[in-house]
Amino acid sequence: MSRVKLLLTAFEPFGGEEINPAWEAVKGLPGQIGRITIEKLLVPTVFGASLTLVSRKIEECCPQAVICVGQAGRRAGI
């Protein structure tokens, strides 16, 4: 069975908040779940910088999948 590499990203806190629940969820995951290796990346909330950072990380770790997790303020559901 082959290993799978997954890149999970989430933004740093923004809008005056002390935490970003999306990042808290991502960073709380283990680095390995079964055959899935999880790479985690905290993304800045600076226009343009986030895309550059994520692109570099993709080139660096060559994941099979990328999931970008985000916070949707004032929403009650996923």
Backbone as CSV, one residue per row, in Angstrom:
resi,resn,N_x,N_y,N_z,CA_x,CA_y,CA_z,C_x,C_y,C_z
1,MET,0.845,-1.178,0.000,0.000,0.000,0.000,0.894,1.246,0.000
2,SER,0.653,2.155,-0.912,1.497,3.348,-1.001,1.039,4.429,-0.027
3,ARG,1.986,5.272,0.308,1.707,6.402,1.192,1.127,7.553,0.379
4,VAL,0.334,8.367,1.042,-0.272,9.543,0.433,0.147,10.756,1.245
5,LYS,0.534,11.822,0.555,0.882,13.060,1.247,-0.231,14.076,1.008
6,LEU,-0.709,14.661,2.096,-1.784,15.643,2.070,-1.267,16.949,2.646
7,LEU,-1.523,18.047,1.965,-1.192,19.372,2.480,-2.472,20.026,2.966
8,LEU,-2.482,20.409,4.236,-3.605,21.136,4.831,-3.147,22.550,5.147
9,THR,-3.911,23.526,4.700,-3.577,24.915,4.997,-4.737,25.581,5.729
10,ALA,-4.399,26.605,6.491,-5.402,27.444,7.138,-4.764,28.802,7.408
11,PHE,-5.597,29.807,7.469,-5.105,31.163,7.690,-4.789,31.427,9.154
12,GLU,-3.864,32.360,9.347,-3.572,32.857,10.690,-4.781,33.663,11.175
13,PRO,-4.841,33.981,12.463,-5.942,34.819,12.956,-5.979,36.162,12.224
14,PHE,-7.174,36.669,12.021,-7.337,37.950,11.332,-8.546,38.678,11.887
15,GLY,-8.712,39.905,11.488,-9.861,40.688,11.918,-9.875,40.971,13.409
16,GLY,-8.691,41.032,14.021,-8.613,41.321,15.441,-8.812,40.113,16.347
17,GLU,-9.020,38.943,15.764,-9.220,37.731,16.559,-7.883,37.205,17.080
18,GLU,-7.914,36.529,18.215,-6.697,35.955,18.787,-6.369,34.593,18.195
19,ILE,-7.394,33.866,17.764,-7.182,32.563,17.145,-8.020,32.456,15.878
20,ASN,-7.662,31.524,15.036,-8.474,31.182,13.872,-8.870,29.717,14.065
21,PRO,-10.151,29.439,14.240,-10.584,28.062,14.485,-10.137,27.088,13.397
22,ALA,-10.041,27.556,12.170,-9.591,26.682,11.082,-8.160,26.208,11.339
23,TRP,-7.276,27.126,11.723,-5.898,26.743,12.009,-5.825,25.865,13.249
24,GLU,-6.626,26.155,14.253,-6.636,25.333,15.466,-6.997,23.885,15.119
25,ALA,-7.950,23.699,14.221,-8.347,22.352,13.799,-7.216,21.670,13.036
26,VAL,-6.589,22.395,12.112,-5.503,21.820,11.310,-4.317,21.452,12.186
27,LYS,-3.866,22.376,13.018,-2.661,22.104,13.816,-2.893,21.012,14.851
28,GLY,-4.136,20.759,15.214,-4.444,19.717,16.178,-4.390,18.304,15.617
29,LEU,-4.313,18.187,14.307,-4.247,16.860,13.693,-2.847,16.272,13.830
30,PRO,-2.766,14.956,13.902,-1.438,14.327,13.936,-0.776,14.444,12.573
31,GLY,0.522,14.196,12.527,1.262,14.260,11.270,1.075,13.034,10.392
32,GLN,0.468,11.999,10.956,0.265,10.751,10.222,-1.066,10.145,10.640
33,ILE,-1.892,9.797,9.670,-3.125,9.067,9.923,-3.131,7.900,8.942
34,GLY,-2.914,6.715,9.472,-2.815,5.548,8.598,-1.692,5.728,7.594
35,ARG,-2.008,5.613,6.327,-0.986,5.774,5.286,-0.890,7.206,4.762
36,ILE,-1.603,8.133,5.414,-1.618,9.533,4.985,-0.665,10.358,5.856
37,THR,0.324,10.968,5.211,1.218,11.907,5.878,0.629,13.296,5.697
38,ILE,0.484,14.015,6.792,-0.137,15.337,6.744,0.907,16.420,6.936
39,GLU,1.035,17.262,5.920,1.850,18.476,5.999,0.890,19.609,6.347
40,LYS,1.303,20.496,7.237,0.434,21.608,7.658,1.121,22.927,7.350
41,LEU,0.317,23.905,6.961,0.871,25.216,6.626,-0.043,26.318,7.135
42,LEU,0.513,27.196,7.960,-0.194,28.385,8.428,0.018,29.478,7.388
43,VAL,-1.064,30.017,6.872,-1.009,30.965,5.765,-1.304,32.383,6.273
44,PRO,-0.484,33.352,5.854,-0.738,34.738,6.271,-1.963,35.315,5.564
45,THR,-2.586,36.272,6.219,-3.742,36.935,5.612,-3.298,38.224,4.928
46,VAL,-2.274,38.084,4.111,-1.731,39.200,3.341,-1.986,38.906,1.869
47,PHE,-2.690,39.802,1.209,-3.059,39.577,-0.186,-1.833,39.240,-1.030
48,GLY,-1.914,38.144,-1.760,-0.827,37.718,-2.630,0.193,36.841,-1.945
49,ALA,0.506,37.139,-0.687,1.520,36.366,0.038,1.045,34.938,0.301
50,SER,-0.242,34.778,0.545,-0.764,33.440,0.840,-0.615,32.515,-0.362
51,LEU,-0.960,32.986,-1.536,-0.845,32.162,-2.742,0.607,31.780,-3.018
52,THR,1.504,32.720,-2.838,2.927,32.450,-3.049,3.427,31.382,-2.082
53,LEU,3.069,31.510,-0.814,3.510,30.566,0.202,2.949,29.163,-0.055
54,VAL,1.669,29.072,-0.379,1.048,27.773,-0.649,1.676,27.137,-1.885
55,SER,1.904,27.924,-2.921,2.527,27.405,-4.150,3.917,26.847,-3.864
56,ARG,4.692,27.562,-3.079,6.039,27.086,-2.715,5.975,25.781,-1.928
57,LYS,5.046,25.699,-1.007,4.915,24.490,-0.192,4.502,23.297,-1.059
58,ILE,3.631,23.531,-2.024,3.225,22.462,-2.940,4.430,21.961,-3.722
59,GLU,5.253,22.880,-4.222,6.457,22.491,-4.954,7.432,21.740,-4.051
60,GLU,7.527,22.165,-2.803,8.470,21.564,-1.848,8.076,20.143,-1.452
61,CYS,6.810,19.932,-1.111,6.424,18.628,-0.559,5.674,17.722,-1.534
62,CYS,5.289,18.229,-2.698,4.631,17.439,-3.750,3.479,16.574,-3.221
63,PRO,2.468,17.191,-2.640,1.359,16.404,-2.097,0.457,15.853,-3.208
64,GLN,-0.234,14.758,-2.902,-1.225,14.223,-3.833,-2.534,15.012,-3.749
65,ALA,-2.740,15.687,-2.621,-3.958,16.482,-2.433,-3.656,17.686,-1.551
66,VAL,-4.417,18.751,-1.773,-4.305,19.970,-0.975,-5.715,20.340,-0.520
67,ILE,-5.861,20.558,0.767,-7.138,21.027,1.302,-6.861,22.332,2.036
68,CYS,-7.525,23.391,1.592,-7.383,24.710,2.206,-8.599,24.934,3.098
69,VAL,-8.349,24.971,4.395,-9.416,25.104,5.383,-9.561,26.579,5.722
70,GLY,-10.802,27.028,5.871,-11.008,28.434,6.176,-12.139,28.655,7.149
71,GLN,-12.133,29.837,7.695,-13.166,30.271,8.643,-14.186,31.104,7.909
72,ALA,-15.442,30.821,8.132,-16.530,31.609,7.548,-17.240,32.314,8.689
73,GLY,-16.850,33.555,8.931,-17.381,34.309,10.055,-18.899,34.429,10.041
74,ARG,-19.454,34.341,11.213,-20.893,34.478,11.438,-21.728,33.391,10.755
75,ARG,-21.115,32.282,10.393,-21.876,31.178,9.822,-22.007,30.097,10.881
76,ALA,-23.166,29.475,10.952,-23.424,28.484,11.995,-23.060,27.063,11.578
77,GLY,-22.797,26.830,10.298,-22.514,25.475,9.845,-21.314,25.401,8.945
78,ILE,-21.000,24.185,8.564,-19.854,23.961,7.664,-20.301,24.163,6.238
